[in-house]
Amino acid sequence: MHNTVAVYVARAVADFGPFTSVCEIGSRDVNGGIRHLFGPVRYVGVDPVAGPDVDVVADFADWDTDERFHCVVTTSALEHTSRARDLIVHAADILERPGFLIVTCAGPGWPVHSMYDGGPVLRPGEHYENVSAETLEQWMVEAEFDGCRTQWDPASTDTCGVAWLE
């Protein structure tokens, strides 16, 4: 994780929080985490690969839970799955009302990098695709959020967004 991701998430937490419970999609700490930005709340990290900060090993799009969360957050994960739209739709499914989704991901211009180690070489079968602000917004609309805002930052080449259920 690079600094602009932490800054964006911290700003979103300040603007829309505090939250009572958080679920993180793609929570495995490869190069820094965001859990600390939410303070002492119920926090569940979901990732398809076991590792630091992972509480549930699962593909989030298929994760079956009865628990509802005040916030779902994902940073630097959507570019690593061919099911990114499904992750956004499932995030809306597990949010309580009011609920918030906070997203950062690699946008146009980000170099290819592996979800396993952050390096430039993808492993066999590993997916990678940058996500535009327009595509992220389309997924949020399809997930039937009540509102959303997305942006692409040309300096960091991050795509970021927040969506909410009222």
Buried (B, 14 or more C-beta within 10 A) or exposed (E): BEEBBBEBBBBBBEEBBEBEBBBBBBBBBBEEBBBEBBEEBEBBBBBBEEEEBBEBBBBBBEBEBEEEBBBBBBBBBBBBBEBBBBBBBBBBEBBBEEBBBBBBBBBEEBEBBBBBEEEEEBEEEEEBBBBBBEBBBBBBEEBEBEEBEBBBBEEBBBBBBBBBBE
